[in-house]
Amino acid sequence: MNKRKKIRLISQIFFFALVGLISLNHYLVETGSTIPFIGSASLHAICPYGGVETFVALIQYGVFVKKIHTSSLVITSIILVLAVIVGPVVCSYMCPLGSIQEWIGRIGKKIFGKRYNTFVPRKVDEILRFARYFVLIFTVYVTTNSLRLLFLEIDPYYALFNFWTGEATIGGIIVLLIILISTLFIERPWCKYACPFGALVGISNLFSIFKIKRNNGTCINCKKCDLVCPMNIQVSATEVVKDHQCIRCGECTSEVLCPIDNTVELRIQSFKEGK
């Protein structure tokens, strides 16, 4: 495992453990116990998507959505600034739900080999990947008009860390199970087809300062970058990856996979290249 992959794995484990401990501590506080040095906020207080919903509600009505805290707005702002600089790295380095899909997906890769992540026909996949924008628009619209967390009823992220506490909804647990089972066949199905926050930060691929850049002059057209991409992006067909599905995992880069040095890189895109 190279340095970049190690850093990403460590980051994934860290944020998964951190969110898990915060969720556990929130439960323990209610029972009279606590974990030292770990915050006891609910997951709503550290949910970046809740920050998006509340931001819209603040603009429209001047109030917070129920259960959402100022901390959500702060976290959302930090992630969005980060996305402007390097793209949606939150999806591949920080999101616990994305991480667990990736980890379970390794089992699917061992079972199906090269067939893994190819079960959805490309044309169907290309249509389905825009479904998450419908989820984004619908949930933000309904939440800001009702001022309650509609998404909580089916939220797999909340269910992931609260299925054992009794706080998770049946709908959320069912959606979570569907995602985890689907992950054995499709890489990051939630990220691809349904995640509303991923849809939002994915837009940053169009204008982020750092982008995945492929050097046409040194590329040998082996298409390894296409095969390894968890989001089914055809990296070999473009010089600059601006696909809204890119999660900046870096799996396609020369540092990780590409056999030719300095051919696929995450680097600053010049103004001339962006034209």
C-alpha positions as a Python dict, from the first residue, in 0.01 Angstrom:
ca = {
    (1, 'M'): (0, 0, 0),
    (2, 'N'): (151, 332, -107),
    (3, 'K'): (165, 650, 99),
    (4, 'R'): (-146, 815, -45),
    (5, 'K'): (-361, 507, 13),
    (6, 'K'): (-229, 474, 368),
    (7, 'I'): (-311, 836, 444),
    (8, 'R'): (-661, 796, 305),
    (9, 'L'): (-723, 476, 501),
    (10, 'I'): (-598, 635, 823),
    (11, 'S'): (-823, 935, 760),
    (12, 'Q'): (-1123, 711, 696),
    (13, 'I'): (-1064, 510, 1014),
    (14, 'F'): (-1010, 826, 1218),
    (15, 'F'): (-1333, 995, 1113),
    (16, 'F'): (-1533, 673, 1137),
    (17, 'A'): (-1406, 616, 1490),
    (18, 'L'): (-1456, 981, 1586),
    (19, 'V'): (-1818, 992, 1473),
    (20, 'G'): (-1880, 653, 1633),
    (21, 'L'): (-1735, 766, 1966),
    (22, 'I'): (-1932, 1091, 1962),
    (23, 'S'): (-2250, 897, 1893),
    (24, 'L'): (-2168, 647, 2168),
    (25, 'N'): (-2087, 924, 2414),
    (26, 'H'): (-2415, 1099, 2337),
    (27, 'Y'): (-2595, 779, 2430),
    (28, 'L'): (-2385, 726, 2745),
    (29, 'V'): (-2443, 1081, 2868),
    (30, 'E'): (-2814, 1013, 2871),
    (31, 'T'): (-2749, 710, 3092),
    (32, 'G'): (-2524, 900, 3330),
    (33, 'S'): (-2187, 789, 3190),
    (34, 'T'): (-1935, 955, 2960),
    (35, 'I'): (-1616, 900, 2762),
    (36, 'P'): (-1343, 1149, 2863),
    (37, 'F'): (-1229, 1404, 2605),
    (38, 'I'): (-1501, 1304, 2355),
    (39, 'G'): (-1786, 1537, 2269),
    (40, 'S'): (-2139, 1431, 2358),
    (41, 'A'): (-2325, 1610, 2080),
    (42, 'S'): (-2586, 1427, 1879),
    (43, 'L'): (-2509, 1336, 1519),
    (44, 'H'): (-2742, 1617, 1413),
    (45, 'A'): (-2494, 1864, 1559),
    (46, 'I'): (-2213, 1737, 1337),
    (47, 'C'): (-2413, 1656, 1026),
    (48, 'P'): (-2293, 1861, 726),
    (49, 'Y'): (-2611, 1797, 529),
    (50, 'G'): (-2816, 1930, 817),
    (51, 'G'): (-2610, 2246, 781),
    (52, 'V'): (-2716, 2275, 417),
    (53, 'E'): (-3083, 2237, 503),
    (54, 'T'): (-3060, 2485, 789),
    (55, 'F'): (-2870, 2738, 579),
    (56, 'V'): (-3157, 2749, 331),
    (57, 'A'): (-3409, 2773, 617),
    (58, 'L'): (-3214, 3061, 771),
    (59, 'I'): (-3220, 3253, 445),
    (60, 'Q'): (-3586, 3184, 384),
    (61, 'Y'): (-3732, 3207, 735),
    (62, 'G'): (-3451, 3319, 963),
    (63, 'V'): (-3478, 3007, 1181),
    (64, 'F'): (-3296, 2678, 1232),
    (65, 'V'): (-3438, 2343, 1130),
    (66, 'K'): (-3531, 2142, 1439),
    (67, 'K'): (-3243, 1939, 1591),
    (68, 'I'): (-2980, 2121, 1383),
    (69, 'H'): (-2714, 2327, 1559),
    (70, 'T'): (-2473, 2605, 1467),
    (71, 'S'): (-2195, 2347, 1462),
    (72, 'S'): (-2354, 2187, 1155),
    (73, 'L'): (-2329, 2517, 969),
    (74, 'V'): (-1964, 2553, 1070),
    (75, 'I'): (-1878, 2201, 956),
    (76, 'T'): (-2066, 2248, 630),
    (77, 'S'): (-1883, 2575, 563),
    (78, 'I'): (-1543, 2415, 624),
    (79, 'I'): (-1624, 2124, 392),
    (80, 'L'): (-1748, 2355, 117),
    (81, 'V'): (-1436, 2571, 139),
    (82, 'L'): (-1226, 2255, 123),
    (83, 'A'): (-1425, 2144, -181),
    (84, 'V'): (-1352, 2470, -360),
    (85, 'I'): (-981, 2408, -307),
    (86, 'V'): (-938, 2034, -368),
    (87, 'G'): (-1283, 1907, -462),
    (88, 'P'): (-1509, 1664, -272),
    (89, 'V'): (-1239, 1494, -63),
    (90, 'V'): (-1491, 1469, 221),
    (91, 'C'): (-1650, 1180, 31),
    (92, 'S'): (-1335, 970, 2),
    (93, 'Y'): (-1138, 1072, 311),
    (94, 'M'): (-1390, 1162, 581),
    (95, 'C'): (-1743, 1031, 527),
    (96, 'P'): (-1806, 723, 747),
    (97, 'L'): (-2089, 600, 526),
    (98, 'G'): (-1866, 624, 220),
    (99, 'S'): (-1586, 444, 404),
    (100, 'I'): (-1795, 149, 516),
    (101, 'Q'): (-1926, 107, 162),
    (102, 'E'): (-1569, 99, 37),
    (103, 'W'): (-1462, -153, 300),
    (104, 'I'): (-1754, -388, 237),
    (105, 'G'): (-1699, -344, -135),
    (106, 'R'): (-1365, -519, -98),
    (107, 'I'): (-1558, -836, -17),
    (108, 'G'): (-1758, -791, -336),
    (109, 'K'): (-1436, -749, -534),
    (110, 'K'): (-1304, -1077, -398),
    (111, 'I'): (-1628, -1256, -480),
    (112, 'F'): (-1687, -1119, -830),
    (113, 'G'): (-1341, -1011, -940),
    (114, 'K'): (-1350, -807, -1261),
    (115, 'R'): (-1729, -833, -1278),
    (116, 'Y'): (-1761, -624, -961),
    (117, 'N'): (-1911, -279, -1019),
    (118, 'T'): (-2021, -373, -1372),
    (119, 'F'): (-2367, -512, -1298),
    (120, 'V'): (-2547, -185, -1373),
    (121, 'P'): (-2549, -120, -1751),
    (122, 'R'): (-2354, 195, -1838),
    (123, 'K'): (-2653, 375, -1991),
    (124, 'V'): (-2863, 301, -1684),
    (125, 'D'): (-2576, 407, -1458),
    (126, 'E'): (-2540, 737, -1643),
    (127, 'I'): (-2906, 814, -1577),
    (128, 'L'): (-2918, 694, -1217),
    (129, 'R'): (-2618, 901, -1111),
    (130, 'F'): (-2829, 1216, -1147),
    (131, 'A'): (-3092, 1081, -908),
    (132, 'R'): (-2903, 1220, -610),
    (133, 'Y'): (-2978, 1572, -733),
    (134, 'F'): (-3347, 1494, -712),
    (135, 'V'): (-3289, 1375, -353),
    (136, 'L'): (-3097, 1695, -279),
    (137, 'I'): (-3362, 1930, -418),
    (138, 'F'): (-3657, 1738, -274),
    (139, 'T'): (-3523, 1701, 80),
    (140, 'V'): (-3401, 2060, 103),
    (141, 'Y'): (-3733, 2190, -27),
    (142, 'V'): (-3950, 1981, 205),
    (143, 'T'): (-3724, 2030, 508),
    (144, 'T'): (-3703, 2406, 475),
    (145, 'N'): (-4078, 2434, 433),
    (146, 'S'): (-4165, 2204, 723),
    (147, 'L'): (-3862, 2300, 937),
    (148, 'R'): (-3819, 1938, 1040),
    (149, 'L'): (-3570, 1677, 928),
    (150, 'L'): (-3763, 1481, 669),
    (151, 'F'): (-3447, 1297, 568),
    (152, 'L'): (-3406, 1161, 921),
    (153, 'E'): (-3683, 911, 850),
    (154, 'I'): (-3465, 730, 596),
    (155, 'D'): (-3118, 854, 691),
    (156, 'P'): (-2867, 565, 659),
    (157, 'Y'): (-2588, 778, 809),
    (158, 'Y'): (-2781, 825, 1132),
    (159, 'A'): (-2889, 460, 1131),
    (160, 'L'): (-2528, 346, 1091),
    (161, 'F'): (-2432, 485, 1431),
    (162, 'N'): (-2765, 453, 1611),
    (163, 'F'): (-2918, 124, 1501),
    (164, 'W'): (-2840, -21, 1843),
    (165, 'T'): (-2966, 273, 2053),
    (166, 'G'): (-3329, 263, 1945),
    (167, 'E'): (-3306, 615, 1801),
    (168, 'A'): (-3271, 507, 1438),
    (169, 'T'): (-3591, 477, 1238),
    (170, 'I'): (-3700, 154, 1072),
    (171, 'G'): (-3680, 335, 739),
    (172, 'G'): (-3322, 440, 803),
    (173, 'I'): (-3218, 88, 903),
    (174, 'I'): (-3383, -60, 593),
    (175, 'V'): (-3210, 191, 365),
    (176, 'L'): (-2878, 120, 538),
    (177, 'L'): (-2917, -255, 489),
    (178, 'I'): (-3006, -207, 122),
    (179, 'I'): (-2694, 6, 76),
    (180, 'L'): (-2462, -238, 250),
    (181, 'I'): (-2597, -536, 55),
    (182, 'S'): (-2582, -344, -272),
    (183, 'T'): (-2221, -258, -198),
    (184, 'L'): (-2133, -622, -254),
    (185, 'F'): (-2226, -569, -620),
    (186, 'I'): (-2189, -196, -684),
    (187, 'E'): (-1909, 24, -557),
    (188, 'R'): (-2037, 307, -336),
    (189, 'P'): (-2403, 280, -449),
    (190, 'W'): (-2525, 543, -203),
    (191, 'C'): (-2254, 788, -309),
    (192, 'K'): (-2332, 735, -677),
    (193, 'Y'): (-2706, 737, -683),
    (194, 'A'): (-2861, 887, -372),
    (195, 'C'): (-2634, 1095, -147),
    (196, 'P'): (-2764, 1455, -146),
    (197, 'F'): (-2456, 1602, 19),
    (198, 'G'): (-2234, 1421, -230),
    (199, 'A'): (-2442, 1576, -506),
    (200, 'L'): (-2377, 1922, -364),
    (201, 'V'): (-2002, 1892, -309),
    (202, 'G'): (-1970, 1706, -639),
    (203, 'I'): (-2045, 2032, -818),
    (204, 'S'): (-1707, 2158, -695),
    (205, 'N'): (-1542, 1931, -953),
    (206, 'L'): (-1631, 2195, -1210),
    (207, 'F'): (-1436, 2477, -1048),
    (208, 'S'): (-1207, 2347, -771),
    (209, 'I'): (-853, 2482, -772),
    (210, 'F'): (-699, 2134, -770),
    (211, 'K'): (-821, 1883, -1029),
    (212, 'I'): (-736, 1537, -1155),
    (213, 'K'): (-536, 1605, -1473),
    (214, 'R'): (-436, 1349, -1736),
    (215, 'N'): (-136, 1416, -1959),
    (216, 'N'): (-228, 1317, -2313),
    (217, 'G'): (135, 1325, -2420),
    (218, 'T'): (249, 1050, -2185),
    (219, 'C'): (-73, 849, -2154),
    (220, 'I'): (-41, 498, -2306),
    (221, 'N'): (-420, 449, -2311),
    (222, 'C'): (-408, 138, -2091),
    (223, 'K'): (-740, 245, -1936),
    (224, 'K'): (-641, 121, -1593),
    (225, 'C'): (-768, 451, -1454),
    (226, 'D'): (-1115, 376, -1592),
    (227, 'L'): (-1125, 28, -1444),
    (228, 'V'): (-1021, 136, -1095),
    (229, 'C'): (-1251, 437, -1063),
    (230, 'P'): (-1516, 358, -799),
    (231, 'M'): (-1753, 608, -959),
    (232, 'N'): (-1725, 463, -1313),
    (233, 'I'): (-1568, 777, -1457),
    (234, 'Q'): (-1384, 736, -1788),
    (235, 'V'): (-1069, 916, -1686),
    (236, 'S'): (-890, 813, -2006),
    (237, 'A'): (-1143, 1003, -2215),
    (238, 'T'): (-1066, 1346, -2071),
    (239, 'E'): (-768, 1564, -1991),
    (240, 'V'): (-926, 1726, -1686),
    (241, 'V'): (-1172, 1531, -1471),
    (242, 'K'): (-1470, 1756, -1406),
    (243, 'D'): (-1728, 1482, -1362),
    (244, 'H'): (-1963, 1563, -1074),
    (245, 'Q'): (-1919, 1207, -947),
    (246, 'C'): (-1544, 1231, -882),
    (247, 'I'): (-1471, 1192, -509),
    (248, 'R'): (-1097, 1271, -528),
    (249, 'C'): (-995, 930, -399),
    (250, 'G'): (-684, 946, -616),
    (251, 'E'): (-703, 578, -710),
    (252, 'C'): (-645, 663, -1077),
    (253, 'T'): (-335, 877, -1025),
    (254, 'S'): (24, 795, -1115),
    (255, 'E'): (103, 803, -745),
    (256, 'V'): (-134, 511, -685),
    (257, 'L'): (-212, 321, -1006),
    (258, 'C'): (-116, 478, -1340),
    (259, 'P'): (200, 300, -1463),
    (260, 'I'): (347, 616, -1619),
    (261, 'D'): (487, 884, -1390),
    (262, 'N'): (333, 1231, -1396),
    (263, 'T'): (50, 1123, -1625),
    (264, 'V'): (-257, 1129, -1402),
    (265, 'E'): (-216, 1377, -1119),
    (266, 'L'): (-408, 1587, -871),
    (267, 'R'): (-272, 1933, -932),
    (268, 'I'): (-363, 2295, -981),
    (269, 'Q'): (-532, 2358, -1312),
    (270, 'S'): (-404, 2664, -1491),
    (271, 'F'): (-641, 2922, -1633),
    (272, 'K'): (-535, 2823, -1984),
    (273, 'E'): (-621, 2457, -1920),
    (274, 'G'): (-961, 2551, -1788),
    (275, 'K'): (-1064, 2732, -2104),
}
